[in-house]
Amino acid sequence: MDVRMDGRVAVITGGSTGLGLAMAKEFAASGASVAMLARKADVLASAKLEVQKAAGKTNAKVEGYSCDVSKAAPIADTIKKVVADFGKIDIVVNNAGISHAKAFDTVTDEDWQGDLDLKLFAAIRLARHVLPGMRERKWGRIVNVLNIGAKAPGANSTPTSVSRAAGLALTKALSQENAQHGVLVNAMLVGLIDSDQWQRRHKTAAGEGKTYQEFIDGMAKGRIPLGRMGKAEEFARMACFLCSDAGSFITGVAINVDGGASPVV
């Protein structure tokens, strides 16, 4: 099936590296114009070139915007710029976030607030800005990138597991309120997927004496039924499907993209 997104405009947060960059490339290759939001302007500039290359001969327009989505004012200002540059926003992928997991009694109020601002309030604020236009055009897609701990939190998983569980509730509530307007809202739950964060971890003591492949194979062993880490491109293809017309009857669901690792369907 050839999934096309020609004429659509997508905003992807955390779009300059890892899963965000992979999704930006996949969307652009499928014909969508892409606005990548991330904090580091230099990394964004490099990522923009990669996405433009992936777009090939499509008519996809690609821009990068330096934005700290954990704060309300930068989100509002950046969304205004995106609409001015692209004319509209059809798709939002709330992907910004880092793993922040430790024992509950070590999590400070500052940790809680920072995690909620980055992972929950960013999604709330972005939805607030884009939903009116989506409803007016009777077409829209919102994808919240969470992790499998949102459904099955383990020990030493706070504050991330709580922030992500709140993202599940937000996904379902928004899907119910906006289905009548042609706006579909879904979540994708990340398992162990090979990305830049694992490359960084390989350089720490955890990866000492191992090749990168040995390191990620060891992380996957016994944890993923498929026996390997996922690839960012595999995650991106699912996002592309959900955000295209091919996924037009799917809303209010949270899909595990985890090689079977989650104990919860």
C-alpha positions as CSV (number, residue, x, y, z in Angstrom):
1,M,0.0,0.0,0.0
2,D,1.4,3.4,-1.0
3,V,0.5,5.7,1.8
4,R,0.4,9.3,0.6
5,M,0.2,12.6,2.5
6,D,0.3,15.1,-0.3
7,G,-0.9,18.6,0.6
8,R,-0.9,17.9,4.3
9,V,1.1,20.0,6.8
10,A,2.6,18.3,9.8
11,V,4.1,19.7,13.0
12,I,6.4,17.3,14.8
13,T,7.9,18.2,18.2
14,G,11.2,16.7,19.1
15,G,11.7,16.6,15.4
16,S,15.4,17.0,15.0
17,T,16.7,13.6,16.2
18,G,15.6,10.0,16.8
19,L,12.0,9.1,16.3
20,G,11.0,12.7,15.5
21,L,13.5,12.9,12.7
22,A,12.5,9.5,11.3
23,M,8.9,10.6,11.2
24,A,9.8,13.9,9.6
25,K,11.6,12.0,6.8
26,E,8.8,9.5,6.3
27,F,6.1,12.2,6.2
28,A,8.1,14.3,3.7
29,A,8.8,11.3,1.5
30,S,5.1,10.7,1.5
31,G,4.4,14.2,0.3
32,A,3.6,16.1,3.5
33,S,5.1,19.4,4.3
34,V,6.9,19.3,7.7
35,A,7.5,21.8,10.5
36,M,10.1,20.4,12.9
37,L,10.1,21.8,16.4
38,A,13.1,21.3,18.7
39,R,15.3,23.4,21.1
40,K,18.7,23.3,19.4
41,A,18.9,25.5,16.3
42,D,22.1,23.9,15.0
43,V,20.8,20.4,15.2
44,L,17.5,21.5,13.6
45,A,19.4,23.0,10.6
46,S,21.2,19.7,10.0
47,A,18.0,17.7,10.4
48,K,16.2,20.0,7.9
49,L,18.7,19.1,5.2
50,E,18.1,15.4,5.9
51,V,14.4,15.8,5.7
52,Q,14.6,17.8,2.5
53,K,16.7,15.1,1.0
54,A,14.1,12.5,2.0
55,A,11.4,14.6,0.4
56,G,13.1,14.1,-3.0
57,K,11.0,15.3,-5.9
58,T,7.8,15.7,-3.8
59,N,6.4,19.2,-3.3
60,A,7.0,18.9,0.5
61,K,8.1,22.1,2.2
62,V,10.4,21.6,5.2
63,E,11.2,24.1,8.0
64,G,12.8,24.0,11.4
65,Y,11.7,26.0,14.4
66,S,13.7,26.4,17.6
67,C,11.1,26.0,20.4
68,D,11.0,24.9,24.0
69,V,7.6,23.1,24.1
70,S,7.7,22.9,27.8
71,K,6.7,26.5,28.0
72,A,3.4,28.1,26.9
73,A,4.7,31.3,25.2
74,P,7.2,29.7,22.8
75,I,4.5,27.2,21.7
76,A,2.0,30.0,20.9
77,D,4.6,32.1,19.1
78,T,5.9,29.1,17.1
79,I,2.5,27.9,16.0
80,K,1.7,31.4,14.7
81,K,4.9,31.3,12.7
82,V,4.1,27.8,11.3
83,V,0.6,28.9,10.2
84,A,2.1,32.1,8.6
85,D,4.7,30.0,6.7
86,F,2.5,27.0,5.7
87,G,-1.0,28.4,5.8
88,K,-2.5,25.7,8.0
89,I,-1.7,22.7,10.3
90,D,-3.3,19.4,9.5
91,I,-1.2,17.1,11.7
92,V,0.5,17.3,15.1
93,V,2.8,14.7,16.5
94,N,3.6,15.3,20.1
95,N,6.9,13.5,20.3
96,A,9.1,15.7,22.5
97,G,10.3,14.1,25.7
98,I,13.1,12.2,27.4
99,S,13.1,9.2,29.7
100,H,13.0,10.4,33.3
101,A,12.5,7.4,35.5
102,K,13.6,6.8,39.1
103,A,12.4,5.7,42.5
104,F,9.3,7.6,43.7
105,D,10.9,8.8,46.9
106,T,13.7,10.5,44.9
107,V,11.5,12.5,42.6
108,T,11.3,16.1,43.6
109,D,8.4,18.6,42.9
110,E,10.7,20.2,40.3
111,D,11.1,16.8,38.6
112,W,7.3,16.3,38.5
113,Q,6.6,19.7,37.2
114,G,9.3,19.6,34.5
115,D,8.1,16.2,33.3
116,L,4.5,17.2,33.2
117,D,5.3,20.5,31.4
118,L,7.3,18.7,28.7
119,K,5.2,15.6,28.1
120,L,1.6,16.5,29.1
121,F,1.2,20.3,29.0
122,A,3.0,20.6,25.7
123,A,0.5,18.2,24.1
124,I,-2.4,20.0,25.8
125,R,-1.2,23.5,24.6
126,L,-0.5,22.3,21.1
127,A,-3.9,20.7,20.8
128,R,-5.5,23.9,22.0
129,H,-3.9,25.9,19.3
130,V,-4.5,23.6,16.3
131,L,-7.9,22.1,17.0
132,P,-10.0,25.1,15.9
133,G,-8.5,25.0,12.4
134,M,-8.7,21.2,12.2
135,R,-12.4,21.3,13.2
136,E,-13.1,24.1,10.7
137,R,-11.6,22.1,7.8
138,K,-13.2,18.9,9.1
139,W,-9.8,17.0,8.9
140,G,-7.0,16.6,11.4
141,R,-4.7,14.1,13.0
142,I,-3.1,14.3,16.5
143,V,-0.6,11.5,17.5
144,N,0.7,11.4,21.1
145,V,4.0,9.5,21.3
146,L,4.0,7.8,24.8
147,N,5.7,4.7,26.0
148,I,4.6,1.2,27.1
149,G,5.0,2.2,30.7
150,A,1.8,4.3,30.3
151,K,-0.2,1.1,30.3
152,A,2.0,-1.1,32.5
153,P,4.2,1.1,34.8
154,G,6.9,-0.7,36.7
155,A,8.9,0.1,39.8
156,N,11.3,3.1,39.5
157,S,9.3,4.5,36.6
158,T,8.2,7.9,37.9
159,P,7.6,10.6,36.9
160,T,7.6,9.4,33.2
161,S,5.1,6.6,33.6
162,V,2.6,9.0,35.3
163,S,3.0,11.7,32.7
164,R,2.6,9.2,29.9
165,A,-0.5,7.6,31.6
166,A,-2.0,11.1,31.6
167,G,-1.2,11.3,27.9
168,L,-3.4,8.2,27.4
169,A,-6.3,9.8,29.1
170,L,-5.8,13.0,27.0
171,T,-5.7,10.9,23.9
172,K,-9.0,9.2,24.6
173,A,-10.8,12.4,25.7
174,L,-9.7,14.4,22.7
175,S,-10.7,11.5,20.4
176,Q,-14.2,11.4,21.8
177,E,-14.7,15.2,21.6
178,N,-13.3,15.6,18.1
179,A,-14.4,12.6,16.1
180,Q,-17.6,14.4,14.9
181,H,-15.3,17.1,13.4
182,G,-13.2,14.6,11.4
183,V,-10.2,14.9,13.8
184,L,-8.6,11.7,14.8
185,V,-6.5,11.4,17.9
186,N,-4.3,8.4,18.7
187,A,-1.3,7.4,20.7
188,M,1.8,5.3,19.8
189,L,3.6,3.6,22.7
190,V,7.3,3.2,22.3
191,G,9.2,0.1,23.5
192,L,12.9,-0.4,22.9
193,I,13.7,1.3,19.6
194,D,17.2,1.9,18.3
195,S,17.8,5.6,18.3
196,D,20.3,8.3,19.2
197,Q,19.5,7.9,22.9
198,W,20.8,4.3,22.8
199,Q,23.9,5.5,21.0
200,R,24.6,7.9,23.8
201,R,24.1,5.2,26.4
202,H,26.5,2.9,24.6
203,K,29.2,5.5,25.2
204,T,28.6,5.3,29.0
205,A,29.9,2.6,31.4
206,A,26.9,0.4,30.4
207,G,28.3,-0.1,27.0
208,E,32.0,-0.4,27.9
209,G,33.8,-3.2,26.1
210,K,30.9,-3.9,23.7
211,T,30.2,-3.1,20.1
212,Y,27.1,-1.0,19.6
213,Q,25.3,-4.1,18.1
214,E,26.3,-6.2,21.1
215,F,25.1,-3.6,23.4
216,I,21.6,-3.2,21.9
217,D,21.3,-7.0,21.4
218,G,22.0,-7.4,25.1
219,M,19.3,-4.8,26.0
220,A,16.7,-6.6,23.9
221,K,17.5,-10.1,25.1
222,G,14.8,-11.5,27.3
223,R,12.8,-8.3,27.0
224,I,11.4,-8.3,23.4
225,P,9.7,-11.4,22.0
226,L,10.8,-10.5,18.5
227,G,14.4,-10.7,19.8
228,R,15.6,-7.3,18.6
229,M,15.2,-3.6,19.1
230,G,12.9,-1.8,16.8
231,K,14.0,0.6,14.1
232,A,13.0,4.3,14.1
233,E,11.8,3.8,10.5
234,E,9.4,1.1,11.6
235,F,7.9,3.5,14.1
236,A,7.7,6.2,11.6
237,R,5.8,4.1,9.1
238,M,3.1,3.4,11.6
239,A,2.8,7.2,12.4
240,C,2.6,7.9,8.7
241,F,-0.3,5.4,8.3
242,L,-2.2,6.8,11.2
243,C,-1.8,10.4,9.9
244,S,-2.9,9.6,6.3
245,D,-6.2,8.9,4.8
246,A,-5.4,5.2,5.0
247,G,-6.0,5.4,8.7
248,S,-9.3,7.2,8.4
249,F,-11.3,4.8,10.7
250,I,-8.8,4.7,13.6
251,T,-9.2,7.0,16.5
252,G,-8.9,6.8,20.3
253,V,-6.4,3.9,20.3
254,A,-3.0,3.4,21.8
255,I,-0.8,1.2,19.7
256,N,2.2,-0.6,21.2
257,V,5.1,-0.4,18.8
258,D,7.3,-2.6,20.9
259,G,8.0,-5.9,19.3
260,G,5.6,-7.6,21.8
261,A,7.3,-6.4,24.9
262,S,4.3,-4.9,26.7
263,P,2.3,-7.2,29.0
264,V,-0.8,-5.2,28.1
265,V,-2.5,-5.1,24.7
